[in-house]
């Protein structure tokens, strides 16, 4: 009798938790879009550069993307949308790593270790990594938006990033 009662209580708690988590999708959608989109916006100016121009490290953008990517990872839900959240985080992490590489190359150059300086050969790789990160983030965000819509939550429009900017240079 006691184990039956425990099972019934456990089932009720699980049902209430499920209902509560469904009701909180809107809050989750609002938080993830605000944090993730702000992180992407911090490095959006890099997405419009091409590999023929000089790329300089922006410590403010780097600090912002790192802080927001970390915050974004802490919002994750352990349910239906978790895989999309992980993919979005992967895209933001790619942006963080690209900024770290750029910073390390500039730091090495100022230490007069010119072999590690950023030069035109690095620009394509660094910018390609940024574009790939933004593409991963935005693709997963689109799929997250569709899933949340099916769950009854609205996900704001993504930041305006041209699809041509996300394509690698030299591709049609």
PLY file of the C-alpha trace (Angstrom):
ply
format ascii 1.0
element vertex 172
property float x
property float y
property float z
element edge 171
property int vertex1
property int vertex2
end_header
0.00 0.00 0.00
2.82 2.35 0.91
4.68 1.82 -2.38
1.45 2.36 -4.32
0.90 5.64 -2.53
4.51 6.69 -3.26
4.02 5.82 -6.92
0.85 7.89 -7.16
2.53 10.89 -5.50
5.53 10.56 -7.81
3.26 10.40 -10.85
1.38 13.52 -9.75
4.64 15.41 -9.19
5.91 14.38 -12.64
2.64 15.44 -14.29
2.72 18.82 -12.55
6.36 19.32 -13.49
5.58 18.53 -17.13
2.70 20.98 -17.17
4.87 23.62 -15.51
7.74 23.13 -17.96
5.39 23.47 -20.92
4.07 26.71 -19.49
7.57 28.10 -19.09
8.64 27.68 -22.71
7.81 31.30 -23.41
10.15 32.53 -20.68
12.84 30.19 -21.99
12.29 31.43 -25.55
12.57 35.04 -24.44
15.77 34.46 -22.44
17.56 32.38 -25.09
16.76 34.74 -27.93
17.80 37.81 -25.95
21.09 36.33 -24.75
22.04 34.37 -27.88
21.11 37.11 -30.33
23.00 39.69 -28.25
26.08 37.45 -28.36
25.83 37.15 -32.13
25.33 40.91 -32.48
28.54 41.54 -30.51
30.61 40.12 -33.37
28.30 40.91 -36.30
30.70 43.50 -37.68
33.22 40.72 -38.33
30.75 38.88 -40.54
30.82 41.63 -43.15
34.61 41.75 -43.46
36.42 39.98 -46.24
39.84 38.39 -46.14
41.49 41.23 -48.04
40.98 43.77 -45.25
42.84 44.01 -41.98
41.05 42.37 -39.09
41.66 43.80 -35.65
40.80 42.32 -32.31
37.98 44.05 -30.43
38.41 43.31 -26.72
34.95 44.66 -25.89
33.25 42.39 -28.45
35.32 39.46 -27.26
34.44 40.01 -23.62
30.77 40.38 -24.52
30.62 37.20 -26.64
32.42 35.17 -23.96
30.16 36.44 -21.16
26.96 35.93 -23.14
27.96 32.49 -24.50
28.62 31.35 -20.93
25.30 32.79 -19.79
23.55 31.19 -22.78
24.90 27.75 -21.81
23.39 28.13 -18.34
19.86 28.60 -19.69
19.65 25.12 -21.26
16.57 23.01 -20.60
16.81 19.21 -20.29
14.01 18.45 -22.75
12.83 18.65 -26.35
14.76 21.77 -27.27
18.08 20.85 -25.61
19.67 19.59 -28.83
18.97 22.88 -30.59
20.24 24.80 -27.58
23.49 22.80 -27.71
23.85 23.51 -31.43
23.24 27.22 -30.87
25.84 27.16 -28.10
28.26 25.38 -30.43
27.87 28.23 -32.90
28.50 30.83 -30.19
31.52 28.86 -28.97
32.95 28.96 -32.52
32.67 32.74 -32.41
34.39 32.83 -29.02
37.25 30.66 -30.29
37.72 32.78 -33.41
38.00 35.89 -31.25
40.54 34.14 -29.01
42.64 33.14 -32.03
42.55 36.69 -33.34
43.58 38.04 -29.93
46.40 35.52 -29.56
47.74 36.35 -33.01
47.69 40.08 -32.32
49.31 39.58 -28.90
52.05 37.44 -30.43
52.68 40.08 -33.05
53.09 42.84 -30.47
55.62 40.66 -28.67
57.63 40.79 -31.89
57.18 37.11 -32.59
56.27 38.00 -36.12
55.92 34.39 -37.15
52.64 34.33 -35.19
51.27 37.65 -36.48
47.92 37.78 -38.19
48.42 38.26 -41.88
46.28 37.97 -44.97
46.61 34.17 -44.94
44.88 34.00 -41.55
41.99 36.30 -42.37
40.08 33.77 -44.44
40.35 31.10 -41.74
39.38 33.38 -38.87
36.50 34.95 -40.78
35.43 31.53 -42.05
35.26 30.29 -38.48
33.13 33.29 -37.52
30.79 32.76 -40.45
30.50 29.05 -39.67
29.72 29.81 -36.03
27.06 32.33 -36.99
25.57 29.89 -39.52
25.44 27.05 -36.95
23.80 29.37 -34.42
21.22 30.73 -36.85
20.36 27.31 -38.36
19.80 25.79 -34.92
17.88 28.90 -33.86
15.53 28.46 -36.82
14.87 24.83 -35.87
14.44 25.85 -32.22
11.90 28.45 -33.30
9.87 25.82 -35.18
9.93 23.45 -32.20
8.94 26.14 -29.72
6.12 27.24 -32.00
4.79 23.65 -31.93
4.99 23.81 -28.11
2.96 27.03 -28.02
5.76 29.55 -27.45
6.74 32.37 -29.73
10.39 32.93 -30.52
11.27 36.40 -31.81
12.65 36.90 -35.29
16.37 36.21 -35.54
18.81 39.06 -35.93
19.05 40.37 -39.47
22.10 38.67 -40.95
22.29 38.36 -44.71
22.65 34.82 -46.00
25.30 36.07 -48.43
27.44 37.16 -45.48
27.34 33.64 -44.06
28.52 31.98 -47.25
32.25 31.34 -47.54
33.96 33.78 -49.87
34.36 32.50 -53.39
31.21 30.30 -53.29
28.08 31.04 -55.28
0 1
1 2
2 3
3 4
4 5
5 6
6 7
7 8
8 9
9 10
10 11
11 12
12 13
13 14
14 15
15 16
16 17
17 18
18 19
19 20
20 21
21 22
22 23
23 24
24 25
25 26
26 27
27 28
28 29
29 30
30 31
31 32
32 33
33 34
34 35
35 36
36 37
37 38
38 39
39 40
40 41
41 42
42 43
43 44
44 45
45 46
46 47
47 48
48 49
49 50
50 51
51 52
52 53
53 54
54 55
55 56
56 57
57 58
58 59
59 60
60 61
61 62
62 63
63 64
64 65
65 66
66 67
67 68
68 69
69 70
70 71
71 72
72 73
73 74
74 75
75 76
76 77
77 78
78 79
79 80
80 81
81 82
82 83
83 84
84 85
85 86
86 87
87 88
88 89
89 90
90 91
91 92
92 93
93 94
94 95
95 96
96 97
97 98
98 99
99 100
100 101
101 102
102 103
103 104
104 105
105 106
106 107
107 108
108 109
109 110
110 111
111 112
112 113
113 114
114 115
115 116
116 117
117 118
118 119
119 120
120 121
121 122
122 123
123 124
124 125
125 126
126 127
127 128
128 129
129 130
130 131
131 132
132 133
133 134
134 135
135 136
136 137
137 138
138 139
139 140
140 141
141 142
142 143
143 144
144 145
145 146
146 147
147 148
148 149
149 150
150 151
151 152
152 153
153 154
154 155
155 156
156 157
157 158
158 159
159 160
160 161
161 162
162 163
163 164
164 165
165 166
166 167
167 168
168 169
169 170
170 171
